[in-house]
Structure formats: C-alpha cells, structure tokens
Amino acid sequence: MTTKASNRRDFLKVAGTAFAAGALINNAWAGGESTIKVGLIGCGGRGNGAAADCIAGSPNTKIVAIGDVFQHRVDSVRKNLARHKDRVDLPDDRCFVGLDAYQKVIDSGVDMVLLATPPGFRPQHLEAAVKAGKNIFTEKPVCVDGPGYRKVIAAYEMALKKGLGIVAGTQRRHQTGYLETMKHVLDGAIGKIVGGRVYWNQDNDLWFRQRETGMTDVAYHCHNWYHFLWTCGDHIVEQHVHNLDVMNWAMQSHPVSAMGMGGRSNRPSGDPKVVGQIYDHFAVEYTFKDGTVINSFCRQINGAAGNVSETFVGTKGICHAGDYVINGKRVLQGNDNRPYVQEHTDLVKSIEAGKPLNELKQVADSSLTAVMGRNACYSAQILSWDDVASDTVDTFPTNLTWDMSLDVSPAPLPGGPKKPRKKK
C-alpha cells in the first residue's frame, strides 16, 4: 500500500533530481525534509494572520523564523503562535528585530517567506527573497510607486527563471464565489464588458496611532504607517487595490490611462509630520485599451455610507461580482471557502506538484493601477500607464536608517506637484 508519507518522499526525490537537471523546480526542502520551513517578515496584525493562515493552509508548514522592526511585535507574534505547538519553532536566535530583520529571516534557513510589512518595503523584500531562491507569500499591494513596480517586475521575471512559487494576498482570486462568478464572466455570460464600477467606500477612517515618547521619525512612520505615502501608498493603493484587482481580472488587462479627483476633507489638519499626508477620498475614471471606461470610488470617512463591491455591465447583462450574482441569479450554490487560508493551500500544493503558482505580475499590475489612479488625483492630470510605470520618483527614503530625520510634505494639492516630494 502506498502511503501519503511515501508519496511525499518520492516527490522530493524526483524534485531534487529535476532541479539538478535544470528543470523549473523550486529549491525548497533541499535537505530532503518534508516540512516546509517558513519565515514571517512583518509581525503586525496581518503578519499574525498570515502566519496562522499558513499553518492552517497546509499540514506541512512550520514557522521557524520571524522578524520585525519592533521588539514588541516580535514578542507578540511569538506568544500568539505558541498555541500551535509542534507547528512552530522559534528560539531566540531566529527572532529578529531591526530594519535588517527581513534579510536575517531570509538567511535563517527557511524555504518560504511571508511578507507582511507595510507596503513601501515590499519591493525590497521581494527582490531579496527571490534572489535567495525562496518561495513567497506576499501581502498586497506590492509597490507604491513606479520605481517599486519596476523592481517587482524584475523580481517576477527572476522568479520565473528560478521556478519559485509566489502567491499574493489578493484573496478574491482564491475565493470560491469569486472564482465561479469570474469564470462565468470570462466565459461570456454578460458578453463584452462595456462599463462598470468598483468601490471601497468605508464607513470609518480606519486607525491612527499617536507618536510615542522617544520615537524617531522612522519609528513613528513604521508605527503609524497607514498615514504616510512612502510606507502605505495611500488607501487607494493599500486597500482599494482589492477591487481594482477584480476590475483587471474581469477585463483581463490593466487600464491604459486614468483621470480623477480626490482630497483630504475629513482627516485631521495640522503638521503633516504629526497627522500624516494621505487623502480620505478618491474618484477615478479608468480607461482600457478598447475604450471601456470603469469608475472607481474609495473613501475612509466616519459616518459615510459603506459600499465595497464590483459591478460590470456587458452587452448581454450585468454582474455583481462580490454578491456572486449574474443577470439576477446567484452563481454560487454551495458555501464559500476560507480564502485567506486557501491562498496558502494553493501556494504549497502548487510547489509540491512542481507547478509553482506565480501571481506577482498580476498583483504588481493591480498595484500600479492603484498608483496610477492616486497620481492622477494628486496631479489633476490624465496619466497614462507608461507615465506611471516609467516614473522615476522613488518615495522610499534614500539610505534608510532608524535614527534619520524624515521630511513630510502636506497632502498634495490637486493641480500642484504630482505627489509629495521625495523623503530625504
């Protein structure tokens, strides 16, 4: 009788042989072990969740290294994960703190990394993980500006050559209801898409963290990361990217231009070094190569009406994607799955099958779609895809150190500079 364990051993032997022959098999479990050693980079709320989802997603994963810029976050994740007992092994010498903690996790002997830091760090971390030959789960978005996008695309191409698995936290792509609904759309259930709208209109302004005594500028930006451009990319990039990703999925492409408007009407006013610099509302008109226009709205305002959804109008009907409804009929008949867990299951299974998923290009394009909309609103100009993809303004601080001072410009005034000036 063939057992599951013997099947895995046979797979590992075959994978090792194929890799030696130059086939596109990733280098995980090079030592012949059946356990996938996982390192977590970024120990905030999403990092906590990603680690738990990774454990739930496959019986063959084990969290063996963690890292963050803050000691208290490392301690918190370590404590929270302790309940998983035999699925976690986190001695002191594999718990790292500091701006270089990401590299220490990558270099700690792990087979796969979970990237869950603030988005501004993502291009650097993706580049390092791919260079080291690690499989990756990356949270969205994966870039906050043009230079970051180009770095991610280079990492994607390198990952293809190395046969690495990369799955992104755009969980709708792994959600049963969305998968079934989008299959019908792509099979022509509503005909050719001629218009639509995607929303993330939130009825609150999310969270804001006050600066704590003794914090350096960099520490405060990492602590209150949602409110600064270089760490977050603004909420259209960090949050609305989910809906924009569904838009690109439905259109099977990215838009070629954007125009829009937005502003900061309800967030606190004052010194941007204290209150931050992001907007609280955006309205963008995206145009695709075939001339199709899809409208995008997102806002974070207390007391506003909430609406998080995607709707597409075609020549044969209409699809409410998030409701799983096409032409008035619900597509999903059974129960939905747990997409935050499923994305990890799909990643591990693809690697074990020798056919690693690589979602980095699609999430990079969706991230740049959001950046294009943001910059169009900041500038009050019509921007093309090429304008944004080739933009040379890098929002990431040059030669970042923990004690450096960071200049923070006010929220952009539409019609003025395309974006806040580069940090120094």
C-alpha positions in Angstrom: 0.0 0.0 0.0 1.3 3.4 -0.9 1.2 5.9 1.9 1.0 9.7 1.9 4.4 9.9 3.5 6.0 7.7 0.9 4.3 9.7 -1.9 5.9 12.9 -0.4 9.3 11.2 -0.2 9.0 10.1 -3.8 8.1 13.6 -4.8 11.0 15.1 -3.0 13.4 12.6 -4.6 12.0 13.4 -8.1 12.1 17.2 -7.4 15.7 17.0 -6.3 16.7 15.2 -9.5 14.7 17.6 -11.7 16.3 20.6 -10.1 19.8 19.1 -10.6 18.9 18.7 -14.3 17.9 22.4 -14.5 14.1 21.9 -14.5 11.9 24.6 -13.1 11.6 23.1 -9.6 12.0 25.4 -6.7 14.7 24.8 -4.1 12.6 24.3 -1.0 13.3 21.3 1.2 16.8 21.0 -0.4 17.8 18.9 2.6 15.2 16.3 1.8 12.9 17.2 4.6 9.1 17.0 4.2 8.5 20.1 6.4 8.4 23.5 4.7 10.3 25.9 6.9 8.5 29.3 6.9 9.8 32.7 7.9 7.5 35.6 8.7 8.6 39.1 7.8 6.4 41.7 9.5 4.7 40.9 12.8 1.8 43.3 12.9 -1.9 42.3 12.6 -1.7 41.0 9.1 1.5 39.1 9.8 -0.1 37.4 12.7 -3.0 36.4 10.5 -0.8 35.3 7.6 1.2 33.0 9.9 -1.9 31.4 11.3 -3.4 31.0 7.8 -0.2 29.4 6.5 -0.3 26.9 9.3 -4.0 26.2 8.7 -3.4 26.0 4.9 -1.1 23.0 4.9 -0.1 20.4 7.4 3.5 20.5 6.0 4.4 24.1 7.1 6.3 25.2 10.2 7.0 28.7 11.3 10.7 28.8 12.2 11.8 32.4 12.0 10.1 35.8 12.5 11.3 39.4 12.1 10.0 43.0 12.5 11.4 46.5 13.2 9.7 46.5 16.7 10.6 44.1 19.5 7.1 44.2 21.0 5.6 42.9 17.7 8.1 40.0 17.5 7.2 39.2 21.1 3.5 39.3 20.4 3.6 37.1 17.4 5.9 34.6 19.2 3.4 34.4 22.1 0.4 34.1 19.8 1.9 31.3 17.7 3.0 29.3 20.7 -0.5 27.7 20.9 0.3 25.9 17.6 3.0 23.9 19.5 4.5 21.4 17.0 3.9 23.8 14.1 6.2 26.5 15.4 9.8 26.5 16.4 11.0 30.0 17.4 14.2 30.1 19.5 15.7 33.4 20.4 18.3 33.2 17.6 15.6 33.0 15.0 13.6 36.0 16.2 15.0 39.2 14.6 14.4 42.9 15.2 15.5 45.9 13.1 15.4 47.3 9.6 17.6 44.3 8.5 15.4 41.7 10.2 13.9 40.8 6.8 17.3 39.7 5.5 18.1 37.8 8.6 14.8 35.8 8.3 15.6 35.1 4.6 19.1 33.9 5.6 17.9 31.8 8.5 17.5 28.6 6.5 13.8 29.0 5.6 12.2 27.6 2.5 9.4 30.1 2.2 8.8 33.6 3.5 5.6 35.5 4.3 5.9 39.2 3.5 3.5 41.3 5.7 5.4 44.6 6.4 4.0 48.0 5.4 3.8 48.0 1.6 6.6 50.5 1.0 9.1 47.8 2.0 7.6 45.2 -0.3 9.8 45.7 -3.5 13.0 45.5 -1.5 11.8 42.4 0.4 10.6 40.7 -2.7 13.8 41.3 -4.5 15.9 39.9 -1.6 13.7 36.8 -1.2 13.7 36.0 -4.9 17.5 36.4 -5.1 17.8 34.0 -2.2 15.6 31.5 -4.0 12.7 31.5 -1.5 9.1 30.7 -2.3 6.9 33.6 -1.2 3.5 34.6 0.1 3.3 38.4 -0.3 0.6 40.7 1.0 -0.8 43.3 -1.3 0.0 45.8 -2.6 3.5 45.1 -3.8 4.6 48.6 -4.7 3.7 52.2 -4.0 5.4 54.0 -6.9 6.9 53.5 -10.4 10.5 52.5 -9.3 9.0 50.0 -6.9 6.9 48.5 -9.7 9.9 48.0 -11.9 11.8 46.3 -9.1 8.9 43.9 -8.6 8.6 43.1 -12.3 12.3 42.3 -12.3 11.8 40.0 -9.3 8.9 38.4 -11.1 11.0 37.6 -14.1 13.8 36.2 -11.9 11.3 34.1 -10.0 10.0 32.6 -13.2 13.6 31.5 -14.2 14.2 30.0 -10.8 10.8 28.2 -10.7 9.7 29.9 -7.4 6.1 29.9 -6.2 4.7 33.4 -5.3 1.1 33.9 -4.2 -0.4 37.3 -3.3 -2.8 38.4 -0.6 -5.5 39.3 -3.2 -7.6 36.6 -1.7 -10.6 37.1 -4.0 -8.5 35.2 -6.6 -8.7 32.2 -4.3 -12.3 32.6 -3.1 -14.9 30.1 -4.3 -17.6 32.6 -5.0 -15.4 35.0 -6.9 -13.8 32.2 -8.9 -17.1 30.8 -10.0 -18.5 34.2 -10.8 -15.5 35.4 -12.8 -15.4 32.1 -14.7 -18.9 32.8 -16.0 -17.9 36.4 -16.8 -14.8 35.3 -18.7 -16.8 32.6 -20.5 -19.1 35.4 -21.9 -22.1 35.3 -19.5 -22.5 39.1 -19.7 -21.0 39.5 -23.2 -18.3 42.1 -23.8 -17.8 44.4 -20.8 -18.7 47.9 -21.8 -18.5 49.6 -18.4 -18.6 49.2 -14.6 -17.7 50.5 -11.3 -15.6 49.3 -8.3 -15.9 50.7 -4.8 -14.3 50.6 -1.4 -16.3 53.2 0.3 -15.7 52.6 4.0 -17.9 54.0 6.8 -14.9 54.8 9.0 -11.4 56.3 8.8 -9.6 53.2 9.9 -6.9 53.5 12.6 -4.5 56.2 13.6 -1.6 55.7 16.1 -0.2 58.5 18.1 3.5 59.1 18.3 5.0 57.6 21.4 7.7 59.2 23.6 11.2 58.7 22.2 10.2 57.5 18.8 12.4 58.5 15.9 10.8 59.8 12.7 11.3 56.4 11.1 9.9 54.5 14.1 6.8 56.7 14.0 6.3 56.2 10.3 6.6 52.4 10.8 4.3 52.6 13.8 1.6 54.8 12.1 2.4 53.5 8.6 -1.0 53.9 7.1 -0.8 57.7 7.1 2.4 58.3 5.1 2.9 57.9 1.4 6.2 56.0 1.4 5.0 53.3 3.8 1.4 53.0 2.7 0.9 54.4 -0.8 -2.4 56.0 0.3 -5.6 54.0 0.9 -6.4 53.7 -2.8 -3.2 51.6 -3.1 -3.2 49.8 0.2 -6.9 48.9 0.4 -8.8 49.6 -2.8 -6.3 47.5 -4.7 -8.6 44.5 -4.0 -11.4 45.9 -6.1 -9.0 47.2 -8.8 -7.6 43.7 -9.0 -11.1 42.3 -9.6 -11.5 45.0 -12.3 -8.3 43.9 -14.1 -9.3 40.3 -13.7 -12.6 40.9 -15.4 -11.0 43.0 -18.2 -8.1 40.5 -18.5 -5.8 43.6 -18.7 -4.8 46.7 -16.9 -6.1 50.2 -17.8 -4.1 52.4 -20.1 -5.0 55.8 -18.5 -6.7 57.4 -15.6 -8.1 60.7 -14.5 -9.7 61.6 -11.3 -10.2 63.8 -8.2 -9.7 63.4 -4.5 -8.7 65.1 -1.4 -8.3 65.2 2.4 -11.6 66.7 3.7 -12.2 64.9 7.0 -8.8 63.7 8.3 -7.2 66.0 10.9 -5.5 69.1 9.7 -2.1 70.2 11.1 1.6 69.4 10.8 1.9 66.5 8.3 4.7 65.1 10.4 2.0 64.5 13.1 -1.2 63.9 11.2 0.2 62.3 8.0 -0.4 63.2 4.4 -2.9 60.8 2.8 -6.3 61.6 1.3 -9.6 60.3 2.6 -11.4 60.0 -0.7 -10.7 59.3 -4.4 -12.8 59.1 -7.6 -11.0 57.8 -10.6 -12.1 57.1 -14.2 -10.0 54.2 -15.7 -9.9 53.7 -19.5 -8.8 50.4 -21.0 -7.2 49.8 -24.4 -10.5 49.0 -26.1 -12.0 52.3 -24.8 -14.0 50.7 -22.0 -14.4 53.0 -19.0 -14.7 51.8 -15.4 -15.3 54.1 -12.5 -13.5 53.7 -9.2 -14.5 55.3 -5.9 -12.9 54.8 -2.5 -13.1 56.7 0.8 -12.4 56.4 4.5 -14.8 58.8 6.3 -16.6 58.3 9.6 -20.4 58.1 9.2 -20.3 57.8 5.4 -22.4 55.1 3.7 -20.4 51.9 3.2 -20.1 50.1 -0.1 -17.4 47.6 -1.0 -18.3 46.0 -4.4 -17.5 45.4 -8.0 -20.1 45.6 -10.8 -19.6 45.1 -14.5 -22.0 45.8 -17.4 -21.8 43.8 -20.6 -23.6 43.6 -23.9 -25.6 40.6 -22.5 -26.2 41.6 -18.9 -24.7 42.7 -15.6 -22.5 41.1 -12.9 -22.4 42.0 -9.3 -19.1 40.2 -8.6 -19.0 40.4 -4.8 -22.5 39.2 -4.5 -21.8 36.3 -6.9 -24.8 37.4 -9.0 -25.0 37.4 -12.8 -28.2 38.7 -14.5 -30.1 38.5 -11.3 -29.1 34.9 -10.4 -26.7 33.9 -7.7 -23.9 31.8 -9.3 -22.5 30.1 -6.1 -24.8 27.4 -5.0 -22.8 25.9 -2.1 -20.8 27.5 0.7 -17.9 29.9 0.2 -14.5 28.8 1.3 -11.9 30.5 3.6 -9.9 32.4 1.0 -7.2 33.7 3.5 -6.4 30.1 4.2 -6.9 28.9 0.6 -4.3 31.1 -0.8 -1.7 29.4 1.3 -3.0 26.0 0.5 -2.9 26.8 -3.2 0.7 28.0 -3.0 2.0 25.0 -1.1 0.1 22.5 -3.3 1.5 24.2 -6.5 5.0 23.9 -5.2 4.6 20.3 -4.2 3.2 19.5 -7.6 6.2 21.0 -9.3 4.0 23.7 -10.9 4.5 26.7 -8.7 2.0 29.5 -9.0 3.4 32.9 -9.7 0.9 35.7 -9.2 3.5 38.5 -8.8 2.9 40.1 -12.2 -0.9 40.3 -11.8 -0.7 41.8 -8.3 2.1 44.2 -9.5 -0.2 45.4 -12.3 -3.1 45.9 -9.9 -0.8 47.8 -7.5 0.3 50.1 -10.3 -3.3 50.5 -11.4 -3.9 52.0 -8.0 -0.8 54.1 -8.1 -1.9 55.5 -11.5 -5.3 56.5 -10.1 -3.7 58.1 -7.0 -1.2 60.1 -9.0 -4.0 61.2 -11.4 -5.9 62.5 -8.5 -2.9 64.1 -6.8 -2.0 65.9 -10.0 -5.4 66.5 -11.5 -4.0 65.3 -14.8 -4.8 62.5 -17.2 -2.0 60.0 -16.7 -1.1 57.0 -18.9 0.1 53.6 -17.8 3.5 54.3 -19.3 3.7 57.7 -17.5 3.4 55.9 -14.1 5.3 52.7 -14.9 8.4 54.8 -16.0 8.1 57.4 -13.3 11.5 58.0 -11.7 10.3 59.5 -8.4 11.1 57.0 -5.7 9.2 57.7 -2.5 11.3 55.3 -0.4 13.9 57.2 1.8 17.4 57.0 0.5 19.8 55.1 2.7 17.2 54.5 5.3 18.4 54.3 8.9 16.4 54.1 12.2 17.6 57.5 13.5 17.4 59.6 10.3 15.1 62.6 10.1 12.2 62.4 7.6 10.7 65.4 5.9 6.9 65.1 5.4 5.2 67.4 2.9 1.5 68.2 3.2 -1.2 66.2 1.4 -0.8 67.0 -2.3 -3.0 69.9 -3.6 -4.7 68.8 -6.8 -3.2 70.6 -9.8 0.1 71.0 -8.0 3.0 68.6 -7.8 2.2 65.0 -8.9 3.0 63.7 -5.5 4.6 64.6 -2.2 8.3 65.3 -2.7 10.8 62.6 -2.0 11.8 62.0 1.5 15.4 62.9 2.4 
